[in-house]
Amino acid sequence: MDKRIQVDVINDFYGGKILDISKIENECLVTIDLSEYNKDGFSLLRCNFINCTEFKVQRKEDREYKNINELHNYKIELNDSYLIESRVVVNCELNGENNARILIETEGIKVFDEFHNEVSLLDLSIISGLCSSGAGIDLAIGNTRKEAALSEKTIKFNEELHGYLINKEQYIQRYHEKGPKKEIDLLIGLDQYGEKIFTENNIQQLIVICDRLSIKYDSDNLNDQKIRYFAEKLKELCIEALQQKKRIFAFGD
């Protein structure tokens, strides 16, 4: 499993509290309580780190790591995750203080609900706010900026998905080489800190882009699954905007 996908998966546990950790052969089993920050989704999940060669907790002021068998003595809450070389690093609160991190080296991740049913990583991402929360560009229906800003009809062009498409479509390289523009540039060329208004003609173009994204990114890769989900939701937003004879505003963070 791609390390960046591992980071994405663990970020979906943001705010979750670790209830139990155990090591069985080559797997590390972590039970996470998500009920406080994820009331509409899963309340309890078990995460299996497959072929896990490292799972260590370290307080930032200490050099020594906590033994996995001692971790039940601590209250651990997960925060953001990132990569350092091949390790996934998770910032966390230890006993209520934001002073620790977890280092994880694993081959893959599987997630199960409280009834032992495997949860697809796409479903986990959706429940955790894919297209509705986090950093990124908000797309909303409205004839004026104020109407769009107050609209409940909005989706999030997630920052990670935006970056993934920019990379896959070689947008930055084409921009610097002043190469020919592509149709998809209407979407991936959005400024993450600016604003754009999509007119009726632009919205029609977005629908075509969404259809082509769904066809092009048709693999089982988690990022491709997310792209298809986003394209489906964006197309629905576009169709609703056309039916209401309204525009779509894009607001960067």
C-alpha positions in Angstrom: 0.0 0.0 0.0 1.3 3.4 -1.0 2.6 5.3 2.1 0.7 8.4 1.2 -2.5 6.4 1.2 -1.6 5.1 4.7 -1.3 8.7 5.8 -4.7 9.5 4.3 -6.3 6.5 6.1 -4.8 7.4 9.5 -5.9 11.0 9.0 -9.4 9.7 8.8 -9.1 8.7 12.5 -8.4 12.3 13.5 -9.7 13.0 17.0 -10.1 9.3 17.7 -9.1 7.9 21.0 -7.1 4.6 21.2 -8.8 2.1 23.5 -6.6 -0.9 23.0 -3.3 -1.9 21.2 -2.1 -5.4 20.8 0.5 -7.2 18.7 -0.3 -10.6 17.2 2.4 -12.2 15.1 3.1 -9.7 12.3 0.0 -7.6 12.9 -0.6 -4.6 15.2 -4.3 -4.3 16.2 -5.5 -0.9 17.3 -9.1 -0.2 18.6 -10.2 3.4 18.1 -13.1 5.2 19.6 -14.5 7.8 17.1 -17.8 8.5 18.8 -16.9 12.0 20.1 -15.9 13.6 16.8 -17.7 11.3 14.3 -21.2 11.0 15.7 -22.9 10.3 12.3 -20.4 7.7 11.2 -18.6 4.8 12.8 -18.2 5.0 16.6 -15.7 2.2 17.0 -13.2 0.9 14.6 -10.4 -1.7 14.7 -7.4 -1.0 12.5 -5.1 -3.8 11.5 -1.6 -2.8 10.6 -0.4 -5.7 8.3 3.3 -6.8 8.4 3.8 -4.0 11.0 7.5 -3.8 11.9 7.2 -0.7 14.0 4.6 0.9 16.2 6.1 3.2 18.8 4.9 6.0 20.9 7.4 8.7 21.9 6.9 11.9 24.0 8.5 14.8 22.3 10.7 15.6 25.3 11.9 12.0 25.7 14.3 9.9 23.6 12.9 6.6 24.8 9.8 5.0 23.2 6.9 3.5 25.2 6.7 -0.2 25.0 3.5 -1.3 23.2 2.5 -3.5 26.2 2.6 -0.4 28.4 0.3 1.8 26.2 -2.9 0.7 28.0 -1.7 3.0 30.9 -2.0 6.1 28.7 -4.9 8.0 27.1 -3.9 8.5 23.5 -5.8 10.8 21.1 -4.9 10.9 17.4 -4.2 14.1 15.5 -2.7 14.8 12.1 -0.4 12.4 10.2 2.5 12.8 7.8 5.4 11.0 6.3 9.1 11.0 7.3 10.9 8.8 4.8 9.2 5.4 5.0 7.5 6.0 8.4 4.1 7.3 9.0 4.2 9.8 11.9 1.0 10.6 13.9 0.9 13.6 16.2 -1.1 12.7 19.3 -2.2 13.7 22.7 -0.8 11.7 25.6 -2.9 11.9 28.8 -4.4 15.1 27.6 -1.2 16.9 26.6 -0.3 17.5 22.9 3.2 16.2 23.5 3.7 12.9 21.7 3.9 11.1 18.3 3.4 7.6 17.0 5.9 6.1 14.5 4.4 3.4 12.3 6.1 1.2 9.7 3.6 -1.1 8.0 3.0 -2.8 4.7 -0.8 -2.1 4.7 -3.9 -1.2 6.6 -7.3 -2.9 7.0 -10.2 -1.4 8.9 -13.1 -3.2 10.6 -16.2 -2.0 12.3 -17.4 -3.1 15.8 -19.3 -6.0 14.2 -16.1 -7.2 12.5 -17.1 -6.2 9.0 -14.4 -4.8 6.9 -14.9 -1.1 6.1 -13.8 0.0 2.6 -11.2 2.8 2.8 -13.3 4.9 0.4 -16.3 4.6 2.8 -14.1 5.6 5.7 -13.0 8.7 3.8 -16.6 9.6 2.9 -17.7 9.3 6.5 -14.7 11.3 7.6 -15.7 14.2 5.4 -14.5 13.6 1.8 -16.1 16.4 -0.3 -17.5 18.1 2.8 -14.8 19.0 5.3 -11.1 19.7 5.6 -8.8 21.9 3.6 -9.6 22.6 -0.1 -11.8 24.6 -2.4 -15.5 24.9 -1.7 -17.8 24.8 -4.7 -21.3 26.2 -4.1 -24.5 27.2 -6.1 -25.6 30.8 -6.2 -26.2 33.8 -8.5 -24.2 36.1 -6.2 -21.2 35.5 -4.0 -23.2 36.1 -0.9 -25.9 33.5 -2.0 -23.2 30.9 -2.8 -21.4 31.6 0.5 -24.6 30.9 2.4 -25.7 27.9 0.3 -26.1 24.5 1.7 -25.5 23.1 -1.8 -21.8 22.8 -1.6 -19.0 20.3 -2.0 -15.3 20.3 -1.1 -12.6 19.9 -3.7 -10.3 18.2 -1.2 -6.7 19.6 -1.1 -5.2 16.1 -1.4 -7.4 15.2 -4.4 -6.5 18.5 -6.1 -2.8 17.8 -5.6 -3.2 14.2 -6.9 -4.9 15.4 -10.1 -2.4 18.2 -10.6 0.4 15.6 -10.4 -1.3 13.0 -12.6 -2.3 15.5 -15.2 1.2 17.2 -15.1 -0.5 20.5 -14.7 2.5 22.4 -13.2 4.9 21.0 -15.8 2.6 22.0 -18.6 2.1 25.5 -17.1 5.9 26.2 -16.8 6.6 24.8 -20.3 3.7 26.9 -21.6 2.3 23.8 -23.3 -1.2 23.4 -24.7 -4.0 23.6 -22.1 -6.2 20.7 -21.4 -10.0 20.7 -20.8 -9.4 19.5 -17.2 -7.4 22.7 -16.5 -10.8 24.5 -15.9 -11.0 22.4 -12.7 -7.5 21.6 -11.6 -6.3 25.2 -12.4 -8.4 26.6 -9.6 -6.5 28.8 -7.2 -6.5 27.3 -3.7 -6.6 30.8 -2.2 -8.7 32.6 -4.8 -12.2 32.6 -6.2 -13.8 31.8 -9.5 -17.3 32.0 -11.0 -18.5 29.3 -13.3 -21.0 30.5 -15.8 -23.6 28.2 -17.6 -21.1 27.4 -20.3 -18.4 26.6 -17.7 -20.8 24.3 -15.8 -21.5 22.4 -19.0 -17.7 22.0 -19.4 -17.4 20.8 -15.8 -20.0 18.0 -16.5 -17.9 16.8 -19.4 -14.8 16.9 -17.2 -16.6 14.9 -14.5 -17.6 12.2 -17.0 -14.1 11.9 -18.4 -12.6 11.7 -14.9 -14.9 8.8 -14.0 -13.8 7.0 -17.1 -10.0 7.8 -16.9 -9.6 7.1 -13.1 -11.4 3.7 -13.1 -8.9 1.7 -11.1 -9.2 0.2 -7.5 -6.5 2.6 -6.3 -8.0 4.5 -3.3 -7.2 7.9 -4.8 -8.8 7.0 -8.1 -11.9 5.9 -6.1 -12.0 9.2 -4.4 -11.7 11.0 -7.7 -14.7 9.1 -9.1 -16.7 9.9 -6.0 -15.8 13.6 -6.2 -16.6 13.7 -9.9 -20.0 12.1 -9.2 -20.8 14.7 -6.5 -19.5 17.6 -8.6 -21.6 16.5 -11.6 -24.7 16.4 -9.4 -24.0 19.9 -8.2 -23.6 21.1 -11.8 -26.8 19.6 -12.9 -28.7 21.2 -10.0 -27.1 24.6 -10.8 -28.3 24.3 -14.4 -31.8 23.3 -13.4 -32.0 26.3 -11.0 -30.4 28.6 -13.7 -27.7 29.6 -11.3 -23.9 29.8 -11.3 -21.3 28.0 -9.3 -18.7 29.8 -7.1 -15.4 28.3 -6.1 -13.9 29.6 -2.8 -10.3 28.8 -1.9 -9.4 28.5 1.8 
